[in-house]
Amino acid sequence: MKSIAFGQFYPANSPLHKLDPRIKVILTVLYIVCSFLCKNLLSFALLALSAILLILCGRVPIRIVLRGLRPVLIILAFTALLNIFWTKGEQLLFAWKFIEIYAEGLYAAVFMMVRIATLIIGTGMLLTYTTTPIALTDALEDLLSPLKKLKVPVHEFAMMMTIALRFIPLLSEETEKIMTAQKARGADFSSGGLIQRAKALIPILIPLFVSAFNRAGDLATAMECRCYHGGEGRTRMHVRHVRLVDFIPLLLVLLLGASLIFLNVLGIGFSMK
Amino acid sequence: MAEIKLENLSYFHGKDTPYEIKALDTINLTIPSGMITGLIGHTGSGKSTLVQMLNGILRPHEGRVLLDGQDIWEKQKNIRSVRFRVGLVMQYPEYQLFEETVYKDIAFGPKNMGLGEEEIRVRVEESVRFAGLSPELLQKSPFDLSGGEKRRAAIAGIIAMRPDVLVLDEPAAGLDPRGREAIFSNLVKYHEESGNTVVIVSHSMEDMARYCDNLIVMNEGKIVMQGDRDYVFSRSNQLTEVGLDIPQVTKLMLILKEQGIDVDGGIYTVDQALERILSIYRKSL
């Protein structure tokens, strides 16, 4: 249970940690766009370089970043294989019976892997590793606040998200406790067929739901006791102000996008269609 | 009679991570059978971790847990049978209740042991009596019980497995004085009638002094002291060092003794003190 690292925030003192979370959300969107702009060897090389620079800027140990890539390893391997075997091109490298491998396929495989890896590293470095979940929901609330004019309850959604995030570690701790208690009564979660295993979860799920509802009720009472009544007229304890320096990263990402397009046009080396 | 022995036992929280903490540090311990043993220690001293070793919920990283001389982890498949022999009541056990009726909930353990309906019925009724729960509650939903009743129902759920050793982690935490009293007096009664070993974890010196024959004091994952009450409470300096204290009434008796009044240090409950003071008072009349 403890291995479920949720909100993999990595505390460190880095320029990325200090950057305004709203800017970081915008940067993430732009960075994702950038990664889809790449078409050829040079632009993918630049993209990979930018991901490495991001890791250095965020001062997150490379080991932790790589661990974040582990869950997508299967997807990476799968896309690579698909691209190697199914891309048809002009330069045939290898043929055996029905298997044909083209140079284009190999390039496409590498490019797709770089793209997926940089997407994960980029969003990770800009958001999950360097921004606390709470700061992130605050930022989303700010960025979506124009929707309030259309009567979308933005604040309420953000509050729900904050509470949900806060409850995740609590619930996982509780699950562990209940599991231990039921194990002490001889419950067995790891043997038997599918139906038996599903049945074995009942003694965990019921107490978990009961306590989650109780907690939710208590929280609602506590919030009402402090006169919480939704977003209207509510101010923040920490008001964030965007500084001029916060725009520098935005400029840098725009510059990255522009150079990627430029490199695509140059068309040196292999280029994807 | 089952005897539990721990040999050079060590356990780490977050093993092989940068946050590794030594929770238990080379513990050597024998829990005497047929007695009520109290395990005392400050918050974070490792007592809850230690009790989870006794029934194989946690596996020690170093050392062995011996139940009647047999290493409980020798045959890993048999660990469930160890859990039936050493019954563990966790902290705040009322959160484990899940069945439709109290009866079914108490029957959960015996059912996992593969017992027949009739045997289960006998055990449920017996354990309800031991836990001091009124039998009318058996057909109610466990979620309709009061806090103290839920606690007792959860304890009955462990007793129903007829464990040789009953281990309770802070059984009276968060209960009012009457609830505490009810839990402990029922435990003493259970101990006297069944003759089984009982291990109680607590940080309340008052409760420990009152109900336990044998005391184990823990601090920072190590055993600091082990012995009977007189032995442990006569070392009040050592207890203070590890953030514990002797019972208030014992402290009072020591002060009285310093003033030249003829009371001894071996008084741990208000009742004992009352008796002693009254007898001195009567003599002086």
Interface residues (C-beta under 8 A of the other chain):
Chain A: K2 E174 K177 I178 T180 A181 Q182 K183 A184 R185 G186 A187 D188 I202 P203 I206 P207 V210 S211
Chain B: G14 Q52 N55 I57 R80 R83 F84 G87 L88 V89 M90 P93 Y95 Q96 L97 F98 F108 G109 N112 M113 F143 G157 I158 M161
